[in-house]
Amino acid sequence: MTRVIIVRHGESTYNTVRRIQGHLDKSVLTEKGCSDAVKVGKALSNISFDAIYCSPLKRAKQTAEIIHGEIKANLGNIPALEENLKIKEIHLPLWEGMLATEVQEKFPEDHKVWKENPDKLRMLVQNGEKTVEYFPILALYEQAKEFWQEILPKHQNQTILVVAHSCINRCLIQTAIKITPGYMQHILQSNCCINVVNFAGLLEDKVQIESFNQIQHMGATLPSLRPNHQGIRLLLVRHGETDWNQQSRYQGQVDISLNENGKLQSEKVADFLKDVSIDKVYSSSLLRAKETAAIILQQHQGINLELELELELNDGFKEIIHGAWEGKLETEIEQEFPGELQRWRDTPEQFQMPAGENFTDFWQRTVEVYESIIEAALTDKLNTILIVAHGGTNQILLCHILGLSAEQFWSFRQSNCCLNVIDYPKGKNGIPVVQGINFTSYLTGSVLDETVTGAL
């Protein structure tokens, strides 16, 4: 496995006034930006990196230098910082230097395209004596691919650090797991966030997002809501650990309860979310999810006695029926059904569980119940809802939200008691925005996922 840790630069002087930066190299880190970069460095200071790359733009380079210094202070001899033009931020030649509000006023139609269909944003720019069409997002998407094609062959089975910018980071992640360019506004990057991406080999091989947009190392709980947020925030949690998870037995819809570690994990999620106001809690009707949700709910009921939240159970959020595999270890499955485990990993979209559930049916029921809950929450003008479900359920929902097909089902790690954050900032008429995937640092204190994930 090649592990790539991707960091966005710290808060810059242009960020504070919402001025478009792009290729402009005039802004530098604020005092907060420097302080947060130190926190990133400390959070990464126990990780041995084989290479460290950064964008040459000041705000990213300054962030990388601070992080590099913190890691070096702890580990001693580490690789030198390497600048790479392919992780430079997006080029927006007609907008750079302008305030976001000025762009919206001066280019209302283009701004709307940028927000809703960023891959279609077109700018007419001068190239010598000619005026040419330039598509900023499509160009950046290709730039991200080129970076992976250059870097991955050099660093097989190594750990590398990349310090860059919001849009290029998003394109790096999009190209890694094949999210199309048009979905760029469906994922966000906070200043000094940490992302962890694992590559089985090269860009065309299997890739998994271990975590996305972590900000807990800076003392925050959840990423900030977008300006003028009007819709709901969804907190999507996987259930806590069971004995079968620990043993890597396939559970499916066998009704296994949490083990002691699973209960402790659930308490840690509850404590992490203790100051977050939650309006409604939904759970899979299976015991392991229901117990996790109940522990979180009890924590909230205990802290705010005015809350009277009820736990709403839903069969639609149950895990896939593994049929003849349920209760079995992978070694036993391979013995009884040779080659089928690999087929499940390679082509889940075509898979029929032996004496169990068809994957297409599983996908359909999961998405249907999810959309009905989101519709109801938006209609009722709720602020924050919590859903506690399963690894497979959550992976389907992340694929659905990000426009991915069932072929990408394995692209997201979902560990026991992990947290995902999805916002609907514009209400019914807007797009869902993923603000966090597989947060687990509150369980182990590490930015790397050190939980026992177990089998589905």
Buried (B, 14 or more C-beta within 10 A) or exposed (E): EBBBBBBBBBBBBBBEEEBBBBEBBBBBBBEBBBBBBBBBBBBBBEBEBBBBBBBEBBBBBBBBBBBBBBBBEBBEEBBEBEBBEBBBBBBBEBBBBBBBEBBBEEBEEBBEBBBBBBBBBEBEBEEEEEEEEBBBBBBBBBBBBEBBBEBBEEBEEBBBBBBBBBBBBBBBBBBBBBBBBBBBBBBBBBBBBBBBBBBEBEBEEBBBBBBBBBBBBBEBBBBEBBEEBBBBBBBBBBBBBBBBBBEBBBBBBBEBBBBEBBBBBBBBBBEBBBEBEBBBBBBBBBBBBBBBBBBBBBBBEEEBEEEEBEBBBBEBBBBBBBBBBBBBBEEEBBEEBEEBBEEBEEEBEEBBBEEBBBBBEBBEBBBEBBEEBBEEBBEEEBBBBBBBBBBBBBBBBBBBBBBBEBBBBBBBBBBBBBBBBBBBBBEEEBBBBBBBBBBBBBBBEBBBBEBBBBBB
